[in-house]
Structures are given as structure tokens and as C-alpha cells.
């Protein structure tokens, strides 16, 4: 099932399977989780915009308004 969805997304299946087999995919996920914790991320989705952590999912229009306000 993973291969089917990955292929449909255009992912290189050989590279994906190699990363899963050698543990590098797992290591990268662990590094990403550690970075998120250091930045204060407690769940998903979370966005880091202009140095500010924005947790949660917003309707597109509300998120775009928020982004414009941060761009100042």
C-alpha cells in the first residue's frame, strides 16, 4: 500500500525502500520530531512562519490573512 501511494505521488520507490531498509528514514523522522519539540511543537499541523509557531489547522482564507499580517 505504501508503494502504491508513494508511486502515485511521484516518489522514487527505490530510494524510499532503501531509506526504510537502512533506517535513514526512521532517523530523519526522529530528528524532525526532536527539532519540533525544541521549537515548541506539540501536535500537527504546526507552522513556523517568520519565527513564530502557529499551531493548528485554519480555513485557507483565515490562514492567508494570518500570513499577510505576519509579513507586515
N, C-alpha and C positions, 0 to 999 in steps of 0.2 A: 504494500500500500504506500509506503514512504517513497519508493522508487517511482511509482505512478504519478504521485503528486509533485515530486521533485522534477520529473521529466516534463510534466505539463507546465511547470514554472520556468523551464529553460535551464535548470541546474545541471551541471556536468556530473552525471551519475558515477563515473569512475572516481572522480575527486571526492564526491560525497561519501561513497563507500570506503574509500581509502582513509578518510578522516574519521569515520565511525570505527573502522577496524583498528587503526593505530592509536586511538584515544585522543587525537588532537582536537576533535570536535568537542568532546567532553571537557577538555582542558580550557578551550576557548569559552565555553558556556560558563564554567566556573570563574574564569577571570572577569567575564562580563557581569556576573552576579555580584562578585566582590566589589567591582567598581560601582555598581548601582547602590550597594549598601553604603559605601563610603560617601556617595553623593546624596544619601537620604532617601533613595527609592525604596518604598515599602510594598509596592504592587505594580501591576501593569494595567493599562498602559501608563507610562510616565514619559514626560518630555523634558529635555534640558534645553531651554531657549534663552539666549542672551545671559547665561549664567544663572538662570532661575529655574528651579524644579517645578514643573506643572504636572501634578498627578491627575489621573482620571481621563475619562472619555467625554468629549464635548461634541455637540452638534457642529457640523462644519462651519456654519456661519459664525457661531459663538467663538470657536477656536481661531478662525481668521481674524476676528475682531481683537481677541486677546493678543495674537501675534503682532498685529498692527500697533497696539498700544505699547508693547514691549520694544518695538523697533524705534519708537519715539520720534 
